[in-house]
Amino acid sequence: MSATILVADDDRAIRTVLNQALARLGHEVRTTGSGATLWRWIADGEGDLVITDVLMPDENGLDLIPRIKKLRPDLRVIVMSARNTLLTAVKATERGAFEYLPKPFDLKELVGIVERALAAPRDPPVVAAEEDEEQLPLIGRSPAMQEVYRAVARLMGTDLTVLIVGESGTGKELVARALHDYGKRRGGPFVAINMAAIPRELIESELFGHEKGAFTGANARSMGRFEQAQGGTLFLDEIGDMPFEAQTRLLRVLQEGEFTAVGGRVPIRADARIIAATHRDLRQLLRQGLFREDLFYRLNVALIRLPPLRERLQDLPALVRHFAVQATREGLPLKRLDDAALACLAAYSWPGNVRELENLIRRLAALYSQEVIGREVIATELGIGRSDDPAQSADAEGLAGVVERHLKEYFAAHKGGLPAAGLYQRVLREIERPLIRLTLGATRGNQIKAAHLLGLNRNTLRKKIRELEIPVVRGAK
């Protein structure tokens, strides 16, 4: 079905590309670099779909959306922006945009969005309040973070259960808070509980509360986290470390929508949105019989994967600036990193992810007197030596040194109590997977050669490939 599509962007090249692509699909396309012209067309009743940039010389595309929705509520709007922050995605979604697309965009993806916009019914618009970008919990404009922003924007207005996965230190609780703070339950409480930090015998009491006399030491009634989170959001952090017996009780609450306190008889209705997070591989825990399959599917309704810092290194400068400014609010002096120092950061593996970077910047602000931090200071702080080649310095640390440093940081992150059992197998898995994957890559997927190179029996290699979910090139032996 052909349609008239209005395109507004001050970049002539983008207008030309969209005009050609959409015209090939049989649509009539009208393009302009002016927000005023776009608004005149809309006011005159023209167009079946709008594609608009955010920043134009005479208009902000986000400011146009509420006016468009008021005048022509059935007209769908797709927003594009090079200012690809979480705030842009949130504003576009809250103001009623059909979709938000960060620049540079994939043309096939945009065409697919256009087809969906022309075919799908439109939801009622919601007008957003202005927000200060500096208050945003998530920083970065890398493609990996754009996917996170778009997921948050799509899920914030729902009550869907969300599972956030990612390595330790990637910011899983920040994403959970963003879903709450920008969602429809923002007026309710945000309650977080770390499953790895609570003794097994107390976890049910922590979650569901207890009545007076329910057990030795229960001298008064106590509300659990489910009750505290009524009307808001309950964030179950490190859900992969939850004891198996407590998983059964949690599953029952998610299925039935109610719970009883320990020692209680009167059911209490559960009215909290559930967001869970883990740095562990839940599917591997399923295979090991350590996590309930039915609970996994109850939690994995909507999945958000947070990228490790090494997959979003282009965000390093913005993160460094953000944490440096944060440090000044703690009374520390403002620090700046020179280009060589930033290059040194980019060559580092970041096992502790964004949390490790934040602690580094705070440490630099507290311990060093110079205003501009150079490469030598960074190399010293990260323990990668003083070679002119940061990558070689990191290699000189050796595999044993990397593992030792990672484990030190892991235990430091669990100061409140020992981490969950199974550490030996988890460390082996972390080493085995890249070892086998890279060996298969070096042998171009030939499993016979890979098994010989690794010193493994071929059947053992095949078993490990299945267990570790390592992709295999089709046709490779």
C-alpha positions in Angstrom: 0.0 0.0 0.0 1.5 3.3 -1.1 1.5 6.3 1.3 2.7 9.8 1.5 5.7 10.1 3.8 7.0 13.5 5.1 10.7 13.6 5.8 12.4 16.4 7.7 16.1 16.5 8.1 18.6 19.3 7.7 21.1 16.9 6.1 20.5 16.9 2.3 22.3 13.5 1.9 19.9 11.8 4.4 16.9 13.4 2.6 18.2 12.0 -0.7 18.8 8.5 0.6 15.4 8.3 2.3 13.6 9.7 -0.8 15.2 7.1 -3.1 14.7 4.2 -0.7 11.0 4.9 0.1 10.1 5.9 -3.5 11.4 2.5 -4.7 8.8 1.0 -2.4 6.1 2.9 -4.2 5.6 5.7 -1.6 5.3 9.4 -2.4 8.0 11.2 -0.5 8.2 14.9 0.4 11.4 16.1 2.0 12.4 19.3 3.7 15.2 20.7 5.9 12.8 22.9 7.8 10.7 22.1 10.8 8.4 25.0 9.9 7.7 23.5 6.5 7.1 20.1 8.0 4.5 21.6 10.4 2.8 23.5 7.6 2.4 20.2 5.6 1.0 18.5 8.7 -1.4 21.4 9.5 -2.7 21.2 5.9 -3.6 17.6 6.4 -0.8 16.1 4.2 1.1 12.9 4.8 0.4 9.5 6.2 3.7 9.2 8.1 6.4 11.6 9.4 10.1 10.9 9.7 11.8 13.7 11.5 15.2 14.6 12.8 15.4 16.1 16.3 17.7 19.1 15.8 16.9 21.3 12.8 17.8 25.0 12.3 14.4 26.3 13.1 12.7 23.5 15.2 13.2 20.6 17.6 11.6 17.5 16.3 10.8 16.3 19.8 8.9 19.5 20.5 6.8 19.0 17.3 5.5 15.6 18.4 2.9 16.8 21.1 1.6 19.4 18.6 1.3 16.7 15.9 -0.5 14.4 18.3 -2.9 17.1 19.4 -3.8 18.1 15.8 -3.6 14.7 14.1 -3.6 11.9 16.7 -3.5 9.2 14.0 -0.4 10.5 12.3 2.6 8.3 13.2 6.0 9.8 13.8 9.4 8.2 13.5 12.2 10.2 15.2 15.9 10.1 14.1 18.7 11.7 16.1 22.5 12.0 16.2 22.0 13.0 19.9 21.6 9.4 20.7 21.3 9.4 24.5 18.9 7.6 26.8 17.1 10.9 27.3 16.4 11.2 23.5 15.0 7.7 23.4 12.8 8.3 26.5 11.5 11.7 25.3 10.7 10.4 21.9 8.8 7.4 23.3 7.0 9.3 26.0 5.8 12.0 23.6 4.2 9.4 21.4 6.8 8.7 18.7 6.1 5.4 17.0 9.8 4.6 17.0 13.2 6.2 17.8 16.2 5.5 15.6 19.7 6.7 16.4 22.0 8.0 13.7 23.8 6.6 11.8 21.0 4.1 11.1 20.6 1.0 9.0 18.5 1.7 6.0 16.9 -1.7 6.0 15.9 -1.3 9.6 14.3 2.1 8.9 12.4 0.7 5.9 11.1 -2.1 8.2 10.0 0.5 10.8 8.2 2.5 8.1 6.3 -0.6 7.0 5.3 -1.4 10.6 4.3 2.2 11.2 2.0 2.2 8.2 0.4 -1.1 9.1 0.2 -1.0 12.9 -2.5 0.8 15.1 -1.1 3.7 17.0 -1.1 3.8 20.9 -2.4 6.8 22.7 0.3 9.5 23.2 1.8 10.3 26.5 3.4 13.7 27.0 6.7 13.7 28.9 8.0 16.2 31.4 11.4 17.8 30.7 14.4 16.0 32.2 18.0 17.2 32.9 20.4 15.1 30.8 23.0 15.4 33.5 20.7 13.4 35.8 20.6 10.4 33.4 21.7 7.1 35.0 23.2 5.7 31.8 26.0 7.3 29.8 27.3 6.6 26.3 26.3 6.8 22.7 27.9 3.6 21.3 25.7 1.3 19.2 25.7 -1.3 22.0 24.2 1.3 24.4 21.7 2.5 21.8 20.1 -1.0 21.9 19.9 -0.7 25.7 18.3 2.8 25.5 15.7 1.6 22.9 14.8 -1.4 25.1 14.3 0.8 28.2 12.2 3.2 26.1 10.0 0.3 24.9 9.6 -1.4 28.3 9.3 1.6 30.7 5.6 2.0 30.1 4.7 -1.6 30.7 4.6 -3.9 33.8 6.4 -6.7 32.0 8.9 -8.7 34.0 12.4 -7.8 32.8 15.6 -9.9 33.1 18.8 -7.8 32.9 22.0 -9.8 32.1 25.6 -8.6 32.0 28.9 -8.9 33.7 29.5 -7.5 37.1 30.0 -3.8 37.0 28.1 -3.1 33.8 25.3 -1.1 35.5 22.4 -3.5 35.8 20.9 -1.7 38.8 21.1 1.6 36.9 19.0 0.1 34.1 16.5 -1.2 36.6 16.2 2.2 38.2 15.8 3.8 34.8 12.9 1.4 34.0 11.3 2.4 37.3 12.1 6.1 37.3 10.7 6.6 33.7 7.9 4.1 34.1 4.3 4.3 35.2 5.2 3.1 38.7 7.7 5.9 39.3 5.5 7.3 42.1 5.9 4.0 44.0 9.0 2.7 45.9 12.0 1.1 44.2 13.2 -1.8 46.5 16.4 -3.7 45.7 17.6 -6.9 47.2 20.9 -8.7 46.5 20.3 -12.5 46.5 24.0 -13.2 46.9 24.3 -11.2 50.1 21.6 -12.8 52.2 22.1 -16.0 54.2 20.1 -18.9 52.8 18.1 -19.3 56.0 16.9 -15.7 56.0 16.1 -15.2 52.3 12.4 -16.1 52.6 11.9 -13.8 55.6 13.7 -11.0 53.7 11.5 -11.5 50.6 8.1 -12.1 52.2 8.5 -10.9 55.8 7.6 -12.8 59.0 5.1 -12.8 61.8 5.9 -12.4 65.4 7.1 -15.7 66.8 7.6 -17.3 63.4 11.1 -18.4 64.5 13.6 -17.8 67.3 14.4 -14.1 67.4 11.2 -13.0 65.6 10.1 -10.6 68.3 7.9 -8.5 66.1 6.2 -8.6 62.7 8.5 -7.6 59.9 7.6 -6.6 56.3 9.5 -8.3 53.5 10.7 -6.7 50.3 7.6 -7.7 48.4 5.4 -5.8 50.8 7.8 -2.8 50.9 7.7 -2.6 47.1 3.9 -2.6 46.8 2.8 -0.2 44.0 6.4 0.1 42.8 9.3 -2.0 41.6 11.1 -4.9 43.2 14.6 -5.4 41.9 16.0 -8.9 42.5 19.7 -8.6 41.9 22.0 -11.6 41.4 18.9 -13.8 40.9 21.3 -16.6 39.7 22.6 -16.9 43.3 19.1 -17.5 44.8 18.8 -20.8 46.7 16.9 -23.5 44.9 14.3 -23.9 47.6 13.6 -20.2 47.7 13.1 -20.2 43.9 10.1 -22.4 44.4 8.4 -19.9 46.7 9.3 -17.0 44.3 7.8 -18.9 41.4 4.5 -19.4 43.3 4.3 -15.7 44.0 4.8 -14.8 40.3 2.2 -17.4 39.2 -0.5 -16.6 41.8 0.1 -13.0 42.4 0.1 -13.3 46.2 2.3 -14.5 49.1 2.2 -15.1 52.8 4.7 -14.0 55.4 6.8 -16.6 57.1 4.6 -18.0 60.0 1.6 -16.2 58.5 -1.7 -17.5 57.2 -3.3 -14.5 55.5 -2.3 -14.1 51.9 -1.1 -10.7 50.8 -1.6 -9.5 47.2 1.7 -8.9 45.3 1.6 -5.6 43.5 5.1 -4.9 42.4 6.8 -5.0 39.0 9.6 -7.5 39.0 13.0 -6.8 37.5 15.7 -9.4 37.9 19.4 -9.2 37.1 22.3 -11.6 37.0 25.9 -11.8 35.8 25.6 -15.6 35.6 24.6 -17.8 32.7 21.1 -18.9 33.8 20.8 -21.5 31.0 24.0 -23.2 32.2 22.5 -23.2 35.7 19.4 -24.8 34.3 21.5 -27.6 32.8 23.3 -28.1 36.1 20.0 -28.3 38.0 20.7 -25.2 40.0 18.0 -23.0 38.6 14.3 -23.8 38.0 13.3 -23.8 34.3 9.8 -22.6 35.0 11.1 -19.7 37.1 13.6 -18.8 34.3 10.8 -18.4 31.8 8.7 -16.4 34.3 11.6 -14.0 34.7 12.8 -14.0 31.1 9.7 -12.2 29.7 11.7 -9.3 28.3 15.5 -9.5 28.2 18.0 -6.6 28.3 21.7 -7.4 27.8 24.2 -4.9 29.1 27.5 -4.8 27.1 30.8 -5.0 28.9 32.9 -1.9 28.8 35.3 -3.6 26.3 32.5 -3.7 23.8 31.7 0.0 24.1 35.2 1.6 24.3 34.0 4.6 22.3 32.0 5.6 25.4 35.2 5.9 27.5 35.7 9.7 27.0 32.1 10.4 28.0 32.3 8.1 31.0 35.5 9.6 32.2 34.1 13.1 32.0 31.0 12.0 33.8 32.8 10.3 36.7 35.3 13.2 36.9 32.4 15.7 37.4 30.8 13.3 39.9 34.0 13.3 41.9 33.9 17.1 42.2 30.5 16.8 43.9 32.2 14.7 46.5 34.7 17.6 47.1 37.4 16.2 45.0 39.3 18.3 42.3 38.4 18.0 38.7 40.8 15.9 36.6 41.2 15.6 32.9 43.0 12.8 31.0 45.2 13.5 28.0 44.9 11.5 24.7 47.7 9.1 25.7 45.9 8.3 28.9 42.7 7.7 27.1 44.5 5.4 24.7 45.9 3.5 27.6 42.4 3.1 29.0 41.1 1.8 25.6 43.9 -0.9 25.6 42.9 -2.3 29.0 40.5 -5.3 29.3 38.2 -3.8 32.0 37.3 -7.0 33.9 35.5 -4.8 36.5 33.7 -2.8 33.7 32.2 0.6 34.3 32.4 0.2 38.1 36.1 -0.3 37.8 36.4 2.8 35.7 34.4 4.8 38.1 36.6 3.8 41.0 39.7 4.6 39.0 38.6 8.1 38.2 37.6 8.7 41.8 41.1 7.4 42.9 42.8 9.7 40.4 41.0 12.7 41.7 41.9 11.9 45.3 45.5 10.8 45.0 47.1 12.9 42.2 47.8 16.6 42.3 48.2 17.3 38.6 45.1 18.6 36.8 45.8 16.6 33.6 46.5 12.9 34.1 48.9 11.3 31.7 49.5 7.7 30.4 52.2 6.8 33.1 49.7 7.4 35.9 47.0 5.3 34.2 49.5 2.5 33.5 50.6 2.5 37.1 47.1 2.4 38.4 46.0 -0.4 36.1 49.1 -2.4 36.8 50.0 -2.8 33.1 53.6 -1.6 33.3 55.3 1.3 31.6 55.9 0.0 28.1 55.1 2.3 25.2 52.7 -0.3 23.9 49.8 -0.7 26.3 48.7 -4.0 24.7 52.1 -5.5 25.2 52.1 -4.4 28.8 48.8 -6.1 29.3 50.1 -9.2 27.7 53.2 -9.2 29.9 50.9 -9.6 32.9 50.3 -13.2 31.9 47.2 -15.3 32.1 47.7 -16.2 35.7 48.1 -12.5 36.6 44.9 -11.6 34.8 43.0 -14.3 36.5 44.4 -13.4 39.9 43.5 -9.7 39.5 40.0 -10.6 38.3 39.4 -12.9 41.3 40.7 -10.2 43.8 38.2 -7.8 42.3 35.4 -10.5 42.5 36.0 -11.2 46.2 36.3 -7.4 46.9 32.9 -7.0 45.3 31.4 -9.5 47.9 32.7 -7.8 51.0 29.2 -8.3 52.6 29.6 -12.1 52.4 31.1 -14.9 50.5 29.9 -15.3 46.9 27.7 -18.3 45.8 29.2 -21.7 45.5 30.5 -23.1 42.3 33.3 -20.6 41.7 35.8 -23.3 40.5 33.5 -24.4 37.6 32.6 -20.8 36.7 36.3 -19.8 36.4 37.0 -22.8 34.3 34.1 -21.9 32.0 35.3 -18.3 31.7 38.7 -19.6 30.5 37.5 -22.7 28.4 34.9 -20.8 26.3 37.3 -18.2 24.7 40.1 -20.9 24.5 38.0 -23.3 22.5 36.2 -20.6 20.4 39.5 -18.9 19.4 41.1 -22.3 18.6 38.2 -23.2 16.4 38.6 -19.9 14.7 42.4 -20.5 14.2 41.6 -23.9 12.6 38.7 -22.4 10.5 36.2 -24.6 12.4 38.0 -27.9 11.8 37.2 -29.8 15.0 39.8 -32.5 14.4 42.6 -30.0 14.1 41.2 -28.0 17.1 41.1 -31.2 19.3 44.7 -32.0 18.3 45.8 -28.5 19.0 44.1 -28.5 22.4 45.2 -32.0 23.3 41.6 -33.1 23.7 39.7 -36.2 22.5 37.4 -35.2 19.6 34.3 -36.4 21.5 35.3 -34.4 24.5 35.7 -31.3 22.4 32.2 -31.8 20.8 30.7 -32.2 24.3 32.3 -28.9 25.5 31.2 -27.1 22.4 27.6 -28.1 23.2 27.9 -27.3 26.9 29.5 -24.0 26.4 27.2 -23.1 23.5 30.0 -22.2 21.2 28.9 -21.5 17.6 30.3 -23.9 15.0 30.9 -23.0 11.4 28.5 -25.1 9.2 30.3 -27.8 7.3 33.3 -27.8 9.5 34.5 -31.1 10.9 
